Structure formats: structure tokens, C-alpha cells
Amino acid sequence: MTVETNNPIPVPGPAPLSPSEERTWAMLAHLSVLVNLFTGVLGPVVALGIYLMFYNRSKYVAYHAMQSFLFQLLWWYGLGIVWAVTGLLSAVVIGILLIPAACVLTPVFLVGMAIAPIVGIIGAVRTAQGQDFRYWWVGDWVRGVLA
């Protein structure tokens, strides 16, 4: 009796990116912060999309896209989260006590939101030139997680 086996045809994985393509996509990941200026909220979505498209093709692009994603989440959504938590907890006395802290953090987040596009452009220029770029607060953490 003969047993037939189904040997699937091997499908090649995605081709790795060339150094030029890596620099271009890393640059675009950093420039995704500018999308926030027009949409208000979609910059992190663009950075996350770049990460998801290239995480298995280029560690360089994945690192820079994830950095950009987390940096934007921190500054663009952080202020909303601080005030949402404060508002929700205001139903309980704890939230009322958090209002001064939220008021103090508001200017910090506003300054961060103002400089985020500048830092993103700096990151885009450096990655386009093939140099390494690290956002403060998130760069080292992302490098450790993706390593």
C-alpha cells in the first residue's frame, strides 16, 4: 500500500530591505509624528503600521517605528489619559485630590506635544543619513524589548 504525503511547496519569506529602503522607512516612521498636526491622533497609527509591515524584514525599521509609536503615545495621548483618570476618579474623593497634579502635568505634556514634531524631524534626518537615533525615555526601553 502506498501512502501519499502532501509536501507543501515552500513559500519564501519576505525579502530583507536594502540599506537605502531601511533608511527611508525609518525616516517615514519618525515623520509620522507630523500626521498628528493634521489629524490630531493618527501619527501613532502610521508608526505602528510601519512597524507591523517591516518587523520581520528589518530590525532597524522595527526599532525606529516602535520608538516613534511609543514616543507619540506618550506625548499625544498621555495628557488625555491623565485627565481621563482624574475625571473618572473624581467620582471618588481620590480624583479631586489628583486635579492639582493633572494641572501641573498639563504644561509638561503641552511642551512635549510642541517639541515632538521637532524631535521627529531630527530623528528622520538622522535615520535618513544612516545614523542611529534614540528618543529619550523610550529609545533604550524599545531597544531592550526588541533585542
MDTraj code that builds the backbone (N, CA, C; nanometers):
import mdtraj as md
import numpy as np

residues = "MET THR VAL GLU THR ASN ASN PRO ILE PRO VAL PRO GLY PRO ALA PRO LEU SER PRO SER GLU GLU ARG THR TRP ALA MET LEU ALA HIS LEU SER VAL LEU VAL ASN LEU PHE THR GLY VAL LEU GLY PRO VAL VAL ALA LEU GLY ILE TYR LEU MET PHE TYR ASN ARG SER LYS TYR VAL ALA TYR HIS ALA MET GLN SER PHE LEU PHE GLN LEU LEU TRP TRP TYR GLY LEU GLY ILE VAL TRP ALA VAL THR GLY LEU LEU SER ALA VAL VAL ILE GLY ILE LEU LEU ILE PRO ALA ALA CYS VAL LEU THR PRO VAL PHE LEU VAL GLY MET ALA ILE ALA PRO ILE VAL GLY ILE ILE GLY ALA VAL ARG THR ALA GLN GLY GLN ASP PHE ARG TYR TRP TRP VAL GLY ASP TRP VAL ARG GLY VAL LEU ALA".split()
xyz = np.array([
    [0.0840, -0.1164, 0.0000],
    [0.0000, 0.0000, 0.0000],
    [0.0892, 0.1238, 0.0000],
    [0.0579, 0.2157, -0.0855],
    [0.1372, 0.3376, -0.0997],
    [0.0679, 0.4521, -0.0270],
    [0.1438, 0.5243, 0.0508],
    [0.0897, 0.6397, 0.1233],
    [0.1457, 0.7659, 0.0590],
    [0.0563, 0.8525, 0.0215],
    [0.0995, 0.9787, -0.0376],
    [0.1117, 1.0839, 0.0716],
    [0.2142, 1.1600, 0.0626],
    [0.2310, 1.2706, 0.1584],
    [0.2196, 1.4016, 0.0834],
    [0.1559, 1.4916, 0.1453],
    [0.1447, 1.6255, 0.0869],
    [0.2598, 1.7108, 0.1365],
    [0.3551, 1.7295, 0.0502],
    [0.4651, 1.8192, 0.0838],
    [0.4298, 1.9575, 0.0321],
    [0.4059, 2.0480, 0.1233],
    [0.3709, 2.1812, 0.0756],
    [0.4895, 2.2464, 0.0054],
    [0.4561, 2.3262, -0.0896],
    [0.5597, 2.3996, -0.1618],
    [0.6110, 2.5093, -0.0693],
    [0.7410, 2.5126, -0.0476],
    [0.7924, 2.6153, 0.0442],
    [0.7704, 2.7549, -0.0145],
    [0.7182, 2.8415, 0.0698],
    [0.6933, 2.9792, 0.0292],
    [0.8075, 3.0636, 0.0847],
    [0.8738, 3.1369, -0.0001],
    [0.9833, 3.2181, 0.0501],
    [0.9309, 3.3279, 0.1418],
    [1.0090, 3.3575, 0.2460],
    [0.9730, 3.4649, 0.3383],
    [0.9939, 3.5998, 0.2729],
    [0.9524, 3.7021, 0.3419],
    [0.9698, 3.8356, 0.2849],
    [1.1178, 3.8691, 0.2701],
    [1.1476, 3.9345, 0.1619],
    [1.2868, 3.9707, 0.1350],
    [1.3303, 4.0814, 0.2304],
    [1.4543, 4.0733, 0.2784],
    [1.5024, 4.1813, 0.3645],
    [1.5150, 4.3108, 0.2847],
    [1.5074, 4.4197, 0.3564],
    [1.5173, 4.5505, 0.2915],
    [1.6622, 4.5866, 0.2638],
    [1.6823, 4.6629, 0.1607],
    [1.8160, 4.7157, 0.1336],
    [1.8442, 4.8272, 0.2342],
    [1.9713, 4.8622, 0.2553],
    [2.0024, 4.9712, 0.3484],
    [1.9318, 5.1018, 0.3127],
    [1.9191, 5.1293, 0.1848],
    [1.8502, 5.2515, 0.1419],
    [1.7017, 5.2460, 0.1787],
    [1.6391, 5.1311, 0.1581],
    [1.4978, 5.1161, 0.1941],
    [1.4793, 5.1237, 0.3457],
    [1.5728, 5.0658, 0.4191],
    [1.5651, 5.0734, 0.5653],
    [1.5681, 5.2182, 0.6125],
    [1.6615, 5.2955, 0.5583],
    [1.6710, 5.4362, 0.5976],
    [1.5440, 5.5117, 0.5617],
    [1.4874, 5.4840, 0.4459],
    [1.3655, 5.5531, 0.4025],
    [1.2487, 5.5215, 0.4950],
    [1.2271, 5.3944, 0.5261],
    [1.1138, 5.3581, 0.6107],
    [1.1329, 5.4041, 0.7550],
    [1.2570, 5.4012, 0.8041],
    [1.2832, 5.4536, 0.9385],
    [1.2541, 5.6037, 0.9425],
    [1.2941, 5.6737, 0.8369],
    [1.2675, 5.8171, 0.8279],
    [1.1165, 5.8426, 0.8272],
    [1.0421, 5.7656, 0.7496],
    [0.8971, 5.7837, 0.7434],
    [0.8306, 5.7531, 0.8779],
    [0.8850, 5.6566, 0.9502],
    [0.8306, 5.6268, 1.0834],
    [0.8458, 5.7477, 1.1754],
    [0.9610, 5.8118, 1.1702],
    [0.9811, 5.9309, 1.2531],
    [0.8946, 6.0474, 1.2059],
    [0.8773, 6.0612, 1.0766],
    [0.7961, 6.1703, 1.0235],
    [0.6460, 6.1488, 1.0461],
    [0.6089, 6.0306, 1.0899],
    [0.4667, 6.0056, 1.1168],
    [0.4129, 6.0976, 1.2250],
    [0.5012, 6.1551, 1.3049],
    [0.4568, 6.2498, 1.4077],
    [0.3903, 6.3720, 1.3434],
    [0.4278, 6.4030, 1.2207],
    [0.3676, 6.5184, 1.1522],
    [0.2223, 6.4913, 1.1135],
    [0.1846, 6.3653, 1.1036],
    [0.0455, 6.3310, 1.0735],
    [-0.0460, 6.3826, 1.1841],
    [0.0042, 6.3866, 1.3067],
    [-0.0751, 6.4376, 1.4194],
    [-0.1128, 6.5838, 1.4013],
    [-0.0296, 6.6584, 1.3327],
    [-0.0585, 6.8003, 1.3133],
    [-0.1822, 6.8200, 1.2263],
    [-0.2112, 6.7237, 1.1401],
    [-0.3263, 6.7349, 1.0508],
    [-0.4476, 6.6564, 1.1001],
    [-0.4238, 6.5432, 1.1648],
    [-0.5350, 6.4585, 1.2075],
    [-0.5587, 6.4653, 1.3574],
    [-0.4566, 6.5022, 1.4317],
    [-0.4685, 6.5082, 1.5767],
    [-0.4331, 6.3787, 1.6469],
    [-0.4572, 6.2645, 1.5817],
    [-0.4380, 6.1383, 1.6532],
    [-0.3788, 6.0239, 1.5722],
    [-0.3637, 6.0356, 1.4428],
    [-0.3283, 5.9193, 1.3607],
    [-0.1781, 5.8945, 1.3445],
    [-0.0937, 5.9798, 1.3965],
    [0.0510, 5.9581, 1.3859],
    [0.0966, 5.8255, 1.4439],
    [0.0537, 5.7907, 1.5662],
    [0.0934, 5.6595, 1.6199],
    [0.0435, 5.5432, 1.5365],
    [-0.0709, 5.5588, 1.4725],
    [-0.1253, 5.4518, 1.3882],
    [-0.0332, 5.4289, 1.2680],
    [0.0167, 5.5374, 1.2102],
    [0.1082, 5.5260, 1.0965],
    [0.2379, 5.4571, 1.1403],
    [0.2938, 5.4999, 1.2536],
    [0.4175, 5.4388, 1.3031],
    [0.3968, 5.2906, 1.3338],
    [0.2845, 5.2568, 1.3945],
    [0.2557, 5.1168, 1.4248],
    [0.2375, 5.0365, 1.2960],
    [0.1750, 5.0964, 1.1960],
    [0.1593, 5.0291, 1.0673],
    [0.2935, 4.9979, 1.0030],
    [0.3856, 5.0935, 1.0086],
    [0.5202, 5.0703, 0.9547],
    [0.5885, 4.9583, 1.0321],
    [0.5739, 4.9599, 1.1640],
    [0.6328, 4.8532, 1.2451],
    [0.5774, 4.7171, 1.2036],
    [0.4454, 4.7076, 1.1918],
    [0.3836, 4.5790, 1.1589],
    [0.4196, 4.5307, 1.0191],
    [0.4419, 4.6227, 0.9273],
    [0.4791, 4.5829, 0.7915],
    [0.6226, 4.5324, 0.7834],
    [0.7106, 4.5845, 0.8673],
    [0.8530, 4.5560, 0.8495],
    [0.9217, 4.4915, 0.9698],
    [0.8490, 4.4519, 1.0746],
    [0.9156, 4.3976, 1.1926],
    [0.9936, 4.2706, 1.1634],
    [0.9501, 4.1917, 1.0666],
    [1.0223, 4.0678, 1.0352],
    [1.1172, 4.0837, 0.9164],
    [1.1258, 4.2037, 0.8624],
    [1.2146, 4.2263, 0.7481],
    [1.3341, 4.3127, 0.7829],
    [1.3216, 4.3955, 0.8881],
    [1.4300, 4.4858, 0.9223],
    [1.4221, 4.5247, 1.0691],
    [1.5229, 4.4856, 1.1450],
    [1.5272, 4.5249, 1.2856],
    [1.5456, 4.6757, 1.2987],
    [1.6169, 4.7342, 1.2054],
    [1.6404, 4.8792, 1.2067],
    [1.5083, 4.9552, 1.1934],
    [1.4281, 4.9191, 1.0961],
    [1.2987, 4.9854, 1.0754],
    [1.2065, 4.9563, 1.1934],
    [1.2039, 4.8328, 1.2396],
    [1.1179, 4.7967, 1.3523],
    [1.1529, 4.8787, 1.4760],
    [1.2804, 4.8932, 1.5033],
    [1.3246, 4.9706, 1.6203],
    [1.2794, 5.1157, 1.6099],
    [1.3026, 5.1774, 1.4971],
    [1.2681, 5.3190, 1.4830],
    [1.1170, 5.3404, 1.4774],
    [1.0435, 5.2501, 1.4152],
    [0.8982, 5.2632, 1.4101],
    [0.8367, 5.2454, 1.5487],
    [0.8856, 5.1482, 1.6247],
    [0.8316, 5.1270, 1.7589],
    [0.8664, 5.2438, 1.8510],
    [0.9865, 5.2971, 1.8378],
    [1.0226, 5.4170, 1.9149],
    [0.9275, 5.5313, 1.8858],
    [0.9040, 5.5554, 1.7578],
    [0.8160, 5.6638, 1.7168],
    [0.6745, 5.6413, 1.7695],
    [0.6271, 5.5193, 1.7597],
    [0.4941, 5.4850, 1.8091],
    [0.4809, 5.5150, 1.9579],
    [0.5742, 5.4655, 2.0376],
    [0.5657, 5.4849, 2.1829],
    [0.5872, 5.6302, 2.2227],
    [0.6776, 5.6986, 2.1550],
    [0.7023, 5.8399, 2.1849],
    [0.5756, 5.9219, 2.1592],
    [0.5092, 5.8940, 2.0493],
    [0.3858, 5.9668, 2.0188],
    [0.2742, 5.9314, 2.1166],
    [0.2644, 5.8062, 2.1533],
    [0.1635, 5.7682, 2.2520],
    [0.1859, 5.8436, 2.3822],
    [0.3120, 5.8510, 2.4227],
    [0.3449, 5.9183, 2.5474],
    [0.3014, 6.0638, 2.5453],
    [0.3339, 6.1371, 2.4410],
    [0.3065, 6.2807, 2.4388],
    [0.1689, 6.3151, 2.3862],
    [0.1188, 6.2476, 2.2847],
    [-0.0093, 6.2860, 2.2251],
    [-0.1280, 6.2305, 2.3014],
    [-0.1121, 6.1137, 2.3632],
    [-0.2236, 6.0557, 2.4356],
    [-0.2071, 6.0654, 2.5866],
    [-0.0861, 6.0915, 2.6324],
    [-0.0593, 6.0970, 2.7761],
    [-0.1437, 6.1991, 2.8490],
    [-0.1560, 6.3177, 2.7929],
    [-0.2343, 6.4235, 2.8576],
    [-0.3806, 6.3824, 2.8694],
    [-0.4342, 6.3251, 2.7658],
    [-0.5736, 6.2791, 2.7710],
    [-0.5938, 6.1712, 2.8755],
    [-0.4969, 6.0826, 2.8868],
    [-0.5068, 5.9753, 2.9855],
    [-0.5019, 6.0321, 3.1266],
    [-0.4114, 6.1290, 3.1508],
    [-0.4010, 6.1902, 3.2833],
    [-0.5344, 6.2523, 3.3228],
    [-0.5951, 6.3278, 3.2313],
    [-0.7209, 6.3944, 3.2641],
    [-0.8377, 6.2966, 3.2698],
    [-0.8345, 6.1910, 3.1888],
    [-0.9419, 6.0912, 3.1946],
    [-0.9405, 6.0181, 3.3284],
    [-0.8209, 5.9797, 3.3733],
    [-0.8099, 5.9121, 3.5032],
    [-0.8537, 6.0057, 3.6147],
    [-0.8109, 6.1309, 3.6065],
    [-0.8500, 6.2289, 3.7082],
    [-1.0009, 6.2467, 3.7094],
    [-1.0596, 6.2579, 3.5908],
    [-1.2049, 6.2745, 3.5838],
    [-1.2802, 6.1537, 3.6367],
    [-1.2348, 6.0343, 3.6000],
    [-1.3018, 5.9131, 3.6469],
    [-1.2907, 5.8975, 3.7985],
    [-1.1736, 5.9304, 3.8504],
    [-1.1547, 5.9162, 3.9942],
    [-1.2172, 6.0309, 4.0731],
    [-1.2636, 6.1334, 4.0031],
    [-1.3298, 6.2440, 4.0723],
    [-1.4636, 6.2010, 4.1289],
    [-1.5175, 6.0928, 4.0753],
    [-1.6402, 6.0386, 4.1329],
    [-1.6129, 5.9923, 4.2758],
    [-1.4893, 5.9592, 4.2998],
    [-1.4446, 5.9249, 4.4337],
    [-1.3556, 6.0420, 4.4776],
    [-1.3325, 6.0579, 4.6014],
    [-1.2559, 6.1720, 4.6526],
    [-1.1122, 6.1735, 4.5992],
    [-1.0575, 6.0579, 4.5654],
    [-0.9187, 6.0498, 4.5193],
    [-0.8966, 6.1360, 4.3962],
    [-0.9915, 6.1356, 4.3041],
    [-0.9778, 6.2138, 4.1817],
    [-0.9687, 6.3623, 4.2064],
    [-1.0425, 6.4099, 4.3024],
    [-1.0380, 6.5532, 4.3357],
    [-0.8990, 6.5895, 4.3856],
    [-0.8366, 6.4987, 4.4571],
    [-0.7007, 6.5239, 4.5054],
    [-0.5984, 6.5197, 4.3920],
    [-0.6312, 6.4524, 4.2810],
    [-0.5397, 6.4432, 4.1674],
    [-0.5472, 6.5636, 4.0735],
    [-0.6486, 6.6464, 4.0867],
    [-0.6642, 6.7605, 3.9962],
    [-0.5421, 6.8524, 3.9993],
    [-0.4855, 6.8880, 4.1163],
    [-0.3634, 6.9719, 4.1125],
    [-0.2473, 6.9048, 4.0377],
    [-0.2322, 6.7743, 4.0551],
    [-0.1245, 6.7039, 3.9842],
    [-0.1493, 6.7070, 3.8334],
    [-0.2737, 6.6896, 3.7924],
    [-0.3062, 6.6952, 3.6499],
    [-0.2818, 6.8354, 3.5948],
    [-0.3112, 6.9362, 3.6750],
    [-0.2864, 7.0746, 3.6313],
    [-0.1369, 7.1007, 3.6156],
    [-0.0558, 7.0425, 3.7016],
    [0.0897, 7.0588, 3.6915],
    [0.1434, 6.9828, 3.5705],
    [0.0895, 6.8654, 3.5422],
    [0.1368, 6.7849, 3.4299],
    [0.0916, 6.8390, 3.2946],
    [-0.0163, 6.9141, 3.2911],
    [-0.0681, 6.9646, 3.1641],
    [0.0347, 7.0461, 3.0870],
    [0.1027, 7.1451, 3.1490],
    [0.2040, 7.2184, 3.0714],
    [0.3191, 7.1298, 3.0250],
    [0.3544, 7.0297, 3.1043],
    [0.4618, 6.9385, 3.0648],
    [0.4237, 6.8653, 2.9373],
    [0.3008, 6.8139, 2.9324],
    [0.2555, 6.7429, 2.8131],
    [0.2398, 6.8371, 2.6948],
    [0.1948, 6.9595, 2.7188],
    [0.1799, 7.0548, 2.6094],
    [0.3148, 7.0902, 2.5478],
    [0.4166, 7.1063, 2.6319],
    [0.5519, 7.1317, 2.5806],
    [0.6013, 7.0098, 2.5039],
    [0.5763, 6.8911, 2.5586],
    [0.6159, 6.7685, 2.4900],
    [0.5489, 6.7548, 2.3546],
    [0.4214, 6.7902, 2.3477],
    [0.3494, 6.7844, 2.2206],
    [0.4041, 6.8874, 2.1223],
    [0.4504, 6.9996, 2.1742],
    [0.5042, 7.1038, 2.0861],
    [0.6400, 7.0646, 2.0291],
    [0.7222, 6.9971, 2.1105],
    [0.8556, 6.9619, 2.0611],
    [0.8593, 6.8264, 1.9914],
    [0.7541, 6.7453, 2.0052],
    [0.7524, 6.6122, 1.9419],
    [0.7747, 6.6185, 1.7913],
    [0.7108, 6.7110, 1.7180],
    [0.7387, 6.7167, 1.5736],
    [0.8841, 6.7533, 1.5429],
    [0.9427, 6.8385, 1.6238],
    [1.0823, 6.8778, 1.6025],
    [1.1738, 6.7582, 1.6253],
    [1.1485, 6.6851, 1.7330],
    [1.2298, 6.5666, 1.7628],
    [1.2093, 6.4608, 1.6547],
    [1.0858, 6.4465, 1.6046],
    [1.0589, 6.3516, 1.4974],
    [1.1343, 6.3863, 1.3701],
    [1.1399, 6.5150, 1.3371],
    [1.2139, 6.5581, 1.2183],
    [1.3632, 6.5324, 1.2364],
    [1.4153, 6.5582, 1.3554],
    [1.5571, 6.5295, 1.3831],
    [1.5832, 6.3796, 1.3660],
    [1.4935, 6.2966, 1.4197],
    [1.5078, 6.1514, 1.4040],
    [1.5020, 6.1096, 1.2583],
    [1.4142, 6.1727, 1.1817],
    [1.4022, 6.1398, 1.0394],
    [1.5301, 6.1750, 0.9645],
    [1.5853, 6.2906, 0.9925],
    [1.7087, 6.3325, 0.9243],
    [1.8233, 6.2386, 0.9605],
    [1.8353, 6.2063, 1.0891],
    [1.9464, 6.1192, 1.1310],
    [1.9336, 5.9786, 1.0720],
    [1.8124, 5.9239, 1.0706],
    [1.7978, 5.7890, 1.0142],
    [1.8130, 5.7908, 0.8627],
    [1.7729, 5.8978, 0.7979],
    [1.7920, 5.9080, 0.6527],
    [1.9400, 5.9100, 0.6178],
    [2.0216, 5.9592, 0.7103],
    [2.1667, 5.9620, 0.6899],
    [2.2329, 5.8332, 0.7366],
    [2.1529, 5.7388, 0.7869],
    [2.2066, 5.6099, 0.8320],
    [2.2612, 5.6122, 0.9729],
    [2.2358, 5.7183, 1.0476],
    [2.2829, 5.7283, 1.1852],
    [2.1780, 5.6701, 1.2792],
    [2.2229, 5.6362, 1.3989],
    [2.1300, 5.5857, 1.4992],
    [2.0609, 5.7045, 1.5656],
    [1.9394, 5.6850, 1.6085],
    [1.8643, 5.7892, 1.6790],
    [1.7832, 5.7232, 1.7888],
    [1.7835, 5.7863, 1.9049],
    [1.7115, 5.7341, 2.0200],
    [1.6266, 5.8449, 2.0797],
    [1.4967, 5.8200, 2.0958],
    [1.4117, 5.9126, 2.1701],
    [1.4425, 5.8971, 2.3179],
    [1.4458, 6.0066, 2.3894],
    [1.4654, 5.9951, 2.5332],
    [1.3416, 5.9319, 2.5928],
    [1.3595, 5.8606, 2.6951],
    [1.2588, 5.7867, 2.7712],
    [1.2164, 5.6565, 2.7055],
    [1.2126, 5.6465, 2.5764],
    [1.1627, 5.5225, 2.5149],
    [1.2674, 5.4480, 2.4336],
    [1.3714, 5.5145, 2.3874],
    [1.4689, 5.4519, 2.2977],
    [1.5383, 5.3321, 2.3560],
    [1.5903, 5.3462, 2.4770],
    [1.6617, 5.2345, 2.5395],
    [1.5665, 5.1199, 2.5741],
    [1.4475, 5.1546, 2.6189],
    [1.3496, 5.0514, 2.6534],
    [1.3106, 4.9703, 2.5308],
    [1.2845, 5.0382, 2.4192],
    [1.2472, 4.9678, 2.2956],
    [1.3621, 4.8796, 2.2483],
    [1.4832, 4.9301, 2.2563],
    [1.5994, 4.8512, 2.2136],
    [1.6079, 4.7225, 2.2963],
    [1.5814, 4.7326, 2.4270],
    [1.5864, 4.6152, 2.5137],
    [1.4749, 4.5162, 2.4834],
    [1.3571, 4.5671, 2.4531],
    [1.2432, 4.4801, 2.4259],
    [1.2592, 4.4097, 2.2924],
    [1.3068, 4.4802, 2.1904],
    [1.3182, 4.4203, 2.0574],
    [1.4443, 4.3370, 2.0401],
    [1.5369, 4.3450, 2.1330],
    [1.6631, 4.2702, 2.1200],
    [1.6407, 4.1216, 2.1382],
])
top = md.Topology()
chain = top.add_chain()
for i, resn in enumerate(residues, 1):
    res = top.add_residue(resn, chain, resSeq=i)
    for name in ("N", "CA", "C"):
        top.add_atom(name, md.element.get_by_symbol(name[0]), res)
traj = md.Trajectory(xyz[None], top)
